[in-house]
Amino acid sequence: MRLGLIGFGNIATTLLGLMRQTGLSVEDLTVLTLPEFADETRTRLGADFADVAKDCGVVTGAEGLLSAQPDLVIECAGHAAVTAHVPPVLRAGMDVVIVSIGALADAALESSVRNAAAEGGARLILPAGAVGGIDLLSALGVAGGLIVRYRGTKPPKAWTGTPAEGLLDLPGLGERTVFFTGNARQAATDYPKNANVAATLALAGAGFEETQVELVADPEATGNSHEYSVESPLARYSIRIENQASAGNAKTSVTTVWSVLREIRNRIGPVAV
Ligand SMILES: NC(=O)c1ccc[n+]([C@@H]2O[C@H](COP(=O)([O-])OP(=O)(O)OC[C@H]3O[C@@H](n4cnc5c(N)ncnc54)[C@H](O)[C@@H]3O)[C@@H](O)[C@H]2O)c1
């Protein structure tokens, strides 16, 4: 397999570490980074991840990625990178896994990537990320009549750098506090780095407007928990996942990276599950 990565931050580097840890290697790896990080990325790829790919390259634009002809591209860089790089890659016929799913709360961007995938005959893949049960939600979503309620709880420090800072005294918070109640579109717009799960649930199920979201800061929380319930005319279920935060980023649940690894494994192996 020829693999492309957009971004070389916490998720991308943890993913490469997991590939090495689980004995998964690829023919070719091309990493798209911001120009100012290209040299550093090249050095780190050679020093830390040489055994993950037979050949490695670093590029700073979508054209470079296209020339490398990856079989699968994984975006793990954020909203701006989805806007800049994902449409041309899809239009060129390459499948893309998007990790920054919250970016698709921007309706214009969602339609741009959907159109690009259709034009290129490529597939836009939205991984389950930090949560599970997306298979059932997506199946029930087609039947309609869904009510989906999601609650995301993280320790106060995971909400630093978000509008929660203006609503709560995060370092001094004494008790569990719900600071956002609204729909998934608003959650993903106001808390873009923390609302990927809300966006994933919305896209799989009832849509951005109809998916109800609560965001919570809890000083007792040791990791990031995601709870949601689904009511449909066909079935009801609820799920609660208590994730460890990723070592490199308190906002990111570590299972997200394993979920992306699953996308690669399912692509390479003889059985997809
Ligand atoms: N789907 C989920 O469940 C889920 C969970 C956690 C995080 N995420 C999302 O995954 C993304 C990556 O998270 P992370 O923890 O690795 O973040 P990070 O900040 O550690 O890494 C992002 C990397 O992307 C690079 N980058 C930014 N803009 C770029 C561009 N235009 N072109 C190329 N590279 C660019 C940055 O330099 C950085 O190296 C974020 O958008 C985050 O919201 C999704």
The ligand as an SDF file (V2000), in Angstrom:
LIG
                    3D

 44 48  0  0  0  0  0  0  0  0999 V2000
  -12.6100   12.1530   14.6850 N   0  0  0  0  0  0  0  0  0  0  0  0
  -12.2850   12.2200   15.9600 C   0  0  0  0  0  0  0  0  0  0  0  0
  -12.8780   11.5410   16.8220 O   0  0  0  0  0  0  0  0  0  0  0  0
  -11.1490   13.1240   16.3910 C   0  0  0  0  0  0  0  0  0  0  0  0
  -10.6420   13.0070   17.6840 C   0  0  0  0  0  0  0  0  0  0  0  0
   -9.5850   13.8370   18.0430 C   0  0  0  0  0  0  0  0  0  0  0  0
   -9.0580   14.7840   17.1610 C   0  0  0  0  0  0  0  0  0  0  0  0
   -9.5830   14.9040   15.9080 N   0  0  0  0  0  0  0  0  0  0  0  0
   -9.0700   15.9160   14.9570 C   0  0  0  0  0  0  0  0  0  0  0  0
   -7.8880   15.4530   14.3600 O   0  0  0  0  0  0  0  0  0  0  0  0
   -7.0950   16.5700   13.9250 C   0  0  0  0  0  0  0  0  0  0  0  0
   -5.6340   16.3690   14.2810 C   0  0  0  0  0  0  0  0  0  0  0  0
   -5.4990   16.2310   15.6960 O   0  0  0  0  0  0  0  0  0  0  0  0
   -4.0390   16.1940   16.3730 P   0  0  0  0  0  0  0  0  0  0  0  0
   -4.2500   15.8680   17.8170 O   0  0  0  0  0  0  0  0  0  0  0  0
   -3.1150   15.3540   15.5750 O   0  0  0  0  0  0  0  0  0  0  0  0
   -3.6100   17.7450   16.2360 O   0  0  0  0  0  0  0  0  0  0  0  0
   -2.1290   18.3590   16.2140 P   0  0  0  0  0  0  0  0  0  0  0  0
   -2.3030   19.8220   16.4140 O   0  0  0  0  0  0  0  0  0  0  0  0
   -1.2320   17.6070   17.1380 O   0  0  0  0  0  0  0  0  0  0  0  0
   -1.5950   18.0830   14.7230 O   0  0  0  0  0  0  0  0  0  0  0  0
   -2.0760   18.7410   13.5880 C   0  0  0  0  0  0  0  0  0  0  0  0
   -0.9350   18.8240   12.5730 C   0  0  0  0  0  0  0  0  0  0  0  0
   -1.4300   19.3070   11.3380 O   0  0  0  0  0  0  0  0  0  0  0  0
   -0.5280   20.2750   10.8270 C   0  0  0  0  0  0  0  0  0  0  0  0
   -1.2490   21.1700    9.9270 N   0  0  0  0  0  0  0  0  0  0  0  0
   -2.1090   22.1600   10.2490 C   0  0  0  0  0  0  0  0  0  0  0  0
   -2.5880   22.7430    9.1370 N   0  0  0  0  0  0  0  0  0  0  0  0
   -2.0450   22.0960    8.0930 C   0  0  0  0  0  0  0  0  0  0  0  0
   -2.1450   22.2360    6.6900 C   0  0  0  0  0  0  0  0  0  0  0  0
   -2.9260   23.1840    6.1390 N   0  0  0  0  0  0  0  0  0  0  0  0
   -1.4480   21.4110    5.9010 N   0  0  0  0  0  0  0  0  0  0  0  0
   -0.6570   20.4570    6.4460 C   0  0  0  0  0  0  0  0  0  0  0  0
   -0.5000   20.2720    7.7720 N   0  0  0  0  0  0  0  0  0  0  0  0
   -1.1820   21.0950    8.5870 C   0  0  0  0  0  0  0  0  0  0  0  0
    0.0550   20.9540   12.0440 C   0  0  0  0  0  0  0  0  0  0  0  0
    1.3040   21.5600   11.7380 O   0  0  0  0  0  0  0  0  0  0  0  0
    0.1930   19.7700   13.0040 C   0  0  0  0  0  0  0  0  0  0  0  0
    1.4240   19.1170   12.7910 O   0  0  0  0  0  0  0  0  0  0  0  0
   -7.7380   17.8060   14.5710 C   0  0  0  0  0  0  0  0  0  0  0  0
   -8.5060   18.4770   13.5790 O   0  0  0  0  0  0  0  0  0  0  0  0
   -8.6570   17.2330   15.6180 C   0  0  0  0  0  0  0  0  0  0  0  0
   -9.7830   18.0540   15.8340 O   0  0  0  0  0  0  0  0  0  0  0  0
  -10.5930   14.0740   15.5090 C   0  0  0  0  0  0  0  0  0  0  0  0
  1  2  1  0
  2  3  2  0
  2  4  1  0
  4  5  1  0
  4 44  2  0
  5  6  2  0
  6  7  1  0
  7  8  2  0
  8  9  1  0
  8 44  1  0
  9 10  1  0
  9 42  1  0
 10 11  1  0
 11 12  1  0
 11 40  1  0
 12 13  1  0
 13 14  1  0
 14 15  2  0
 14 16  1  0
 14 17  1  0
 17 18  1  0
 18 19  2  0
 18 20  1  0
 18 21  1  0
 21 22  1  0
 22 23  1  0
 23 24  1  0
 23 38  1  0
 24 25  1  0
 25 26  1  0
 25 36  1  0
 26 27  1  0
 26 35  1  0
 27 28  2  0
 28 29  1  0
 29 30  1  0
 29 35  2  0
 30 31  1  0
 30 32  2  0
 32 33  1  0
 33 34  2  0
 34 35  1  0
 36 37  1  0
 36 38  1  0
 38 39  1  0
 40 41  1  0
 40 42  1  0
 42 43  1  0
M  CHG  2   8   1  16  -1
M  END
$$$$
